[in-house]
Amino acid sequence: MVHLILTLIFSAQFSFAQEFSRGILHQIDTTRIARKGNIMIQYRDVSVESIELKLNYEFEFRFMMMRRSEKGMTTQEIPADFKEEQGYIDLERDGIYEDDKVRLTHLGRTDWRSYYDCHVIHVFPKSRRANWEAEFTYCPDLPEIGIGKVEFSATNIPIIGNYSLTSQYRRQR
């Protein structure tokens, strides 16, 4: 009996440790410095209350006569409510969500491409290692996590310094 109870407790603790979702692919908008690149946005359940967003990025910078490729990954834990539109509706009502890991601010609604009534939120990580912040445009009709557009601002990029770039959902075939 004790063995059965311990097994149930142990399996319940790790039932949320799953692989990341298939993801939603974004293409980086070309700018004077950013030439090409992609961001893959994925998520996984961490617990009943939270999910972890993972942004894998790969892009190429061209600065003066120098060309540099940047690859990496960043993660951010947010409440599990943001897997569905209800989390964004609640944030719109409350204005701000804040805990010890992140501050989320609802900036309003917008139309993006052919999607109407999308939510725009500001994501500000509270980790000391985080050197970025972003604005996500969430469209409930998009697949997976529903993020259609990301305006990503990074600080302390070697040689370039602070830089912002935009990525947008690219339909996968």
HELIX and SHEET records of a PDB file:
HELIX    1   1 VAL A    2  PHE A   14  1                                  13    
HELIX    2   2 ALA A   80  LYS A   83  5                                   4    
HELIX    3   3 GLU A   85  ASP A   94  1                                  10    
SHEET    1   A10 MET A  66  PRO A  79  0                                        
SHEET    2   A10 SER A  50  PHE A  63 -1                                        
SHEET    3   A10 ALA A  34  ASP A  45 -1                                        
SHEET    4   A10 ILE A  24  ILE A  28 -1                                        
SHEET    5   A10 GLY A 161  TYR A 169 -1                                        
SHEET    6   A10 ILE A 147  ILE A 157 -1                                        
SHEET    7   A10 TRP A 132  TYR A 138 -1                                        
SHEET    8   A10 TYR A 115  PRO A 125 -1                                        
SHEET    9   A10 VAL A 102  TRP A 112 -1                                        
SHEET   10   A10 ILE A  96  GLU A  98 -1                                        
END                                                                             
